[in-house]
Amino acid sequence: MELLFAVLGGLLAGAVAHVVVPWRSTRGALLGPAVGGITAAVAWEALTWAGWRYDGGWIWLVALVGAGVVAVVTEWVLGRRRTTADDAFFERARA
């Protein structure tokens, strides 16, 4: 049950990342939540396999903050990359 809550928290963190990071129009609306949810699930499982307790606060902090950070970085990098690629394409199309 805790894994479900961790994934939902990761989805929420990814949704916030989608709204906070600029270049929203250059990427899909589900990219951030998908990355956040997957990251939270993988981090949660890795930490439980490492022996971290379900009822400890650190596992929640690491899984949810990690999901948020990965979602923000992914959205930032892909948004910048897409904008750069679009600008280069439009420059070539004008010539």
CORWO-V561938 format. One record per pair of residues at least 12 apart in sequence whose ideal C-beta (glycine too) atoms are under 6 Angstrom apart, sorted by sequence separation. I is the first residue (numbers start at 1). GAP is how many residues later the second one is. D is the distance in Angstrom with one decimal. If there is no record, write none. Layout:
# CORWO-V561938
<<I GAP D> <I GAP D>>
This chain:
# CORWO-V561938
<<47 12 5.0> <18 14 3.5> <17 15 4.4> <14 18 3.8> <15 18 4.8> <14 19 4.0> <44 19 4.7> <43 20 4.4> <14 21 5.5> <11 22 4.6> <14 22 2.5> <13 23 4.6> <40 23 5.1> <43 23 5.0> <11 25 5.7> <10 26 4.1> <11 26 4.3> <10 27 4.4> <40 27 3.9> <39 28 4.3> <10 29 5.9> <7 30 5.0> <10 30 2.6> <36 31 4.5> <39 31 4.4> <7 33 5.4> <6 34 4.9> <7 34 5.0> <36 35 4.1> <35 36 4.8> <6 38 4.3> <32 39 4.9> <35 39 4.9> <3 41 5.6> <32 43 5.3> <27 51 5.4> <2 52 4.9> <27 52 5.9> <26 53 5.2> <13 54 4.9> <17 54 3.9> <21 54 4.2> <9 55 4.7> <13 55 3.8> <17 55 4.5> <21 55 5.4> <23 56 3.1> <26 56 4.1> <6 57 5.1> <10 57 3.7> <14 57 4.1> <26 57 5.8> <13 58 5.9> <17 58 5.3> <23 60 5.7>>
